[in-house]
Amino acid sequence: MELFYASVTGNIVTLSAEESRHCVKVLRHKKNDIIHIIDGLGTMYDAKVIQPDPRATIVEITDRHHDFGKVPYNLSVALSPLKNNARYEWFVEKATEIGITEIIPMITHYTEKSKIKIERLEKILISAAKQSMRAKLPVLHEVQSFEQLLRSDFEQKLIAVCDAHSPLIEVYQKDRTTLILIGPEGGFTQQEMQLAHQQGFIPVRIGNSRLRAETAAIVATSVIANVNLN
């Protein structure tokens, strides 16, 4: 099933130029064809093509499916912007496909970049959500400082540390809102680790080898997704 993305505020919806072109030029949809739309908020819609136009296709909503492809747990991952933009984009894409609630770019002592391309990442989120048949997009936050995140209100707060004694899979508890902090290429400073400990963050080991920051974030996301399969 091919999914399209649109903001839905009524029964008549106009697809964006990009989605219209894909609908009419690539997939060859014609008048009265039924297509499927996600709104990024959790609902998938059946829609009938009223006016096929490669610049602005108009459709009519015929049915709604709430919580379509819903992620059955709450997971937020804070990962520092990386020197290589493509690696951060890879994390955003794969984490969305696997299942994640929030993505938080985080500034720490060793973070080498302080900006991300929000619009570019939002397009990747939409594409990954369509690929993985999810109607709800993860929340992509503006950049936050490490200190801001320490004050976050989560039921379960974890911080990834290479030499932590306990692996993530043994510490993680289902049915709790969870935040995992993943440091940049240089990791966390001792002071950051101490501050996190004081704020109730539990150190966890993501793997048995030293992982790149984006790899650690993907492995953590995968571990939690797999735990929640049971």
C-alpha positions as CSV (number, residue, x, y, z in Angstrom):
1,M,0.0,0.0,0.0
2,E,1.4,3.4,-1.1
3,L,1.0,6.2,1.4
4,F,0.8,9.9,0.8
5,Y,1.3,12.7,3.4
6,A,-1.0,15.7,3.8
7,S,-2.5,18.0,6.4
8,V,-6.1,17.0,6.8
9,T,-8.6,19.6,8.1
10,G,-11.8,18.6,6.3
11,N,-13.1,16.1,3.8
12,I,-11.6,17.8,0.8
13,V,-7.8,17.7,0.7
14,T,-5.3,19.1,-1.8
15,L,-2.0,17.2,-2.0
16,S,1.3,19.1,-2.2
17,A,3.0,19.5,-5.5
18,E,5.5,16.8,-4.6
19,E,2.9,14.3,-3.5
20,S,0.6,15.2,-6.4
21,R,3.4,14.6,-8.9
22,H,4.1,11.2,-7.3
23,C,0.4,10.3,-7.3
24,V,-0.4,11.3,-10.9
25,K,2.9,11.1,-12.8
26,V,4.7,8.2,-11.1
27,L,1.8,6.0,-9.8
28,R,-0.6,7.0,-12.6
29,H,-3.6,7.5,-10.4
30,K,-6.7,8.6,-12.1
31,K,-10.1,10.1,-11.1
32,N,-12.1,8.0,-8.7
33,D,-9.0,5.9,-7.7
34,I,-8.7,5.3,-3.9
35,I,-5.4,6.4,-2.3
36,H,-4.2,6.4,1.3
37,I,-3.0,9.5,3.2
38,I,-1.3,9.9,6.6
39,D,-1.5,13.2,8.5
40,G,1.5,12.7,10.7
41,L,-0.7,12.9,13.8
42,G,-1.7,9.2,13.9
43,T,-4.6,8.8,11.4
44,M,-4.6,7.1,8.0
45,Y,-7.3,8.2,5.6
46,D,-8.9,6.5,2.6
47,A,-9.4,9.1,-0.1
48,K,-10.9,9.2,-3.6
49,V,-9.2,11.2,-6.3
50,I,-11.5,13.9,-7.5
51,Q,-9.2,16.0,-9.6
52,P,-5.9,14.4,-10.6
53,D,-3.4,17.2,-11.2
54,P,0.4,16.8,-11.1
55,R,0.7,20.2,-9.4
56,A,-2.3,20.0,-7.0
57,T,-4.3,16.8,-6.8
58,I,-7.6,17.1,-5.0
59,V,-9.0,14.2,-3.1
60,E,-12.1,13.5,-0.9
61,I,-11.7,11.6,2.4
62,T,-14.0,8.5,2.5
63,D,-12.8,6.8,5.7
64,R,-10.5,7.2,8.7
65,H,-8.2,4.7,10.6
66,H,-7.0,6.1,13.9
67,D,-3.7,5.0,15.5
68,F,-2.5,3.5,12.3
69,G,0.9,1.9,12.8
70,K,1.1,3.3,16.3
71,V,4.3,2.8,18.3
72,P,3.1,0.9,21.4
73,Y,5.7,2.5,23.8
74,N,7.2,5.9,24.6
75,L,10.8,6.4,23.6
76,S,12.7,9.7,23.3
77,V,16.4,9.7,22.1
78,A,18.6,12.7,22.6
79,L,21.6,12.6,20.2
80,S,24.1,15.3,19.6
81,P,24.4,16.8,16.1
82,L,27.2,15.1,14.2
83,K,30.0,16.4,12.0
84,N,28.6,14.4,9.2
85,N,25.0,15.5,8.5
86,A,24.3,12.3,6.5
87,R,24.9,10.2,9.6
88,Y,22.4,12.2,11.6
89,E,19.9,11.9,8.8
90,W,20.5,8.1,8.7
91,F,19.7,7.9,12.4
92,V,16.5,10.0,12.0
93,E,15.3,7.8,9.1
94,K,16.0,4.4,10.7
95,A,14.8,5.4,14.1
96,T,11.5,6.5,12.6
97,E,11.2,3.2,10.7
98,I,12.0,1.1,13.8
99,G,9.8,3.1,16.2
100,I,10.5,6.2,18.3
101,T,8.4,8.9,19.9
102,E,10.8,11.9,20.1
103,I,14.1,12.9,18.5
104,I,16.0,15.6,20.5
105,P,19.2,17.1,19.1
106,M,21.4,17.7,22.2
107,I,24.4,20.0,22.8
108,T,27.1,18.7,25.1
109,H,30.7,19.7,25.9
110,Y,32.1,17.7,23.0
111,T,29.4,18.5,20.5
112,E,31.1,19.9,17.4
113,K,28.0,21.3,15.6
114,S,25.2,23.3,17.2
115,K,22.7,23.4,14.2
116,I,20.6,21.0,12.3
117,K,18.6,21.3,9.2
118,I,15.1,21.0,10.6
119,E,13.2,21.2,7.2
120,R,15.5,18.5,5.7
121,L,15.0,16.2,8.7
122,E,11.2,16.7,8.6
123,K,11.2,15.5,5.0
124,I,13.2,12.4,6.0
125,L,10.7,11.8,8.9
126,I,7.8,11.9,6.5
127,S,9.4,9.6,4.0
128,A,10.4,7.1,6.7
129,A,6.9,7.1,8.2
130,K,5.4,6.3,4.9
131,Q,7.9,3.6,4.3
132,S,7.2,2.0,7.7
133,M,3.4,2.4,7.5
134,R,3.2,4.7,10.4
135,A,0.6,7.6,10.5
136,K,2.2,9.4,13.4
137,L,5.5,11.2,13.0
138,P,8.1,11.3,15.8
139,V,8.3,14.8,17.4
140,L,11.5,16.5,16.1
141,H,12.6,19.0,18.7
142,E,14.7,22.1,18.3
143,V,18.3,21.8,19.7
144,Q,18.4,21.5,23.5
145,S,21.3,21.8,25.9
146,F,22.5,18.9,28.0
147,E,21.4,20.9,31.1
148,Q,17.9,21.3,29.8
149,L,17.5,17.6,29.2
150,L,18.7,16.8,32.7
151,R,15.6,18.6,34.0
152,S,13.3,16.6,31.7
153,D,10.3,14.8,33.2
154,F,10.5,11.2,32.2
155,E,9.7,8.1,34.2
156,Q,12.9,6.4,33.1
157,K,16.1,8.3,32.4
158,L,19.1,6.5,30.9
159,I,22.5,7.7,29.7
160,A,24.7,5.6,27.3
161,V,28.2,5.0,28.6
162,C,30.7,2.6,27.0
163,D,31.9,1.1,30.2
164,A,28.6,1.0,32.1
165,H,28.2,-2.2,34.1
166,S,24.6,-2.9,33.1
167,P,23.4,-3.4,29.5
168,L,20.4,-1.5,28.3
169,I,18.2,-4.6,27.8
170,E,18.6,-5.4,31.5
171,V,17.8,-1.9,32.8
172,Y,15.0,-0.9,30.5
173,Q,11.5,-1.3,31.9
174,K,8.5,-1.4,29.6
175,D,5.4,0.8,30.0
176,R,7.4,3.8,31.2
177,T,8.2,7.0,29.4
178,T,11.9,6.7,28.5
179,L,14.6,9.2,27.6
180,I,18.1,7.9,26.5
181,L,21.0,10.3,26.1
182,I,23.6,9.4,23.5
183,G,26.7,11.5,23.5
184,P,28.7,12.9,20.5
185,E,31.8,11.5,19.0
186,G,33.8,12.4,22.0
187,G,31.3,11.0,24.5
188,F,30.3,12.7,27.8
189,T,32.7,14.4,30.2
190,Q,33.1,13.2,33.7
191,Q,31.3,16.3,35.0
192,E,28.3,15.6,32.6
193,M,28.2,12.0,33.9
194,Q,28.1,13.2,37.5
195,L,25.4,15.8,36.8
196,A,23.3,13.1,35.0
197,H,23.8,10.8,38.0
198,Q,22.6,13.5,40.4
199,Q,19.4,13.9,38.3
200,G,18.6,10.2,38.4
201,F,20.0,9.1,35.1
202,I,21.1,5.4,35.0
203,P,24.2,4.6,33.0
204,V,23.7,1.8,30.4
205,R,25.9,-0.1,28.0
206,I,24.5,-0.2,24.5
207,G,26.8,-2.8,23.1
208,N,30.0,-4.8,23.8
209,S,32.1,-2.7,21.3
210,R,32.7,1.0,20.9
211,L,30.0,2.3,18.6
212,R,29.6,5.4,16.6
213,A,27.1,7.8,18.1
214,E,24.5,7.3,15.5
215,T,25.0,3.5,15.6
216,A,24.5,3.5,19.4
217,A,21.3,5.5,19.0
218,I,20.0,3.0,16.4
219,V,21.0,0.0,18.5
220,A,19.3,1.5,21.5
221,T,16.1,2.1,19.5
222,S,16.2,-1.4,18.2
223,V,16.7,-3.0,21.6
224,I,13.7,-1.2,23.0
225,A,11.5,-2.0,20.0
226,N,12.4,-5.7,20.3
227,V,11.7,-5.7,24.0
228,N,8.2,-4.3,23.3
229,L,7.4,-7.0,20.8
230,N,6.8,-9.4,23.6
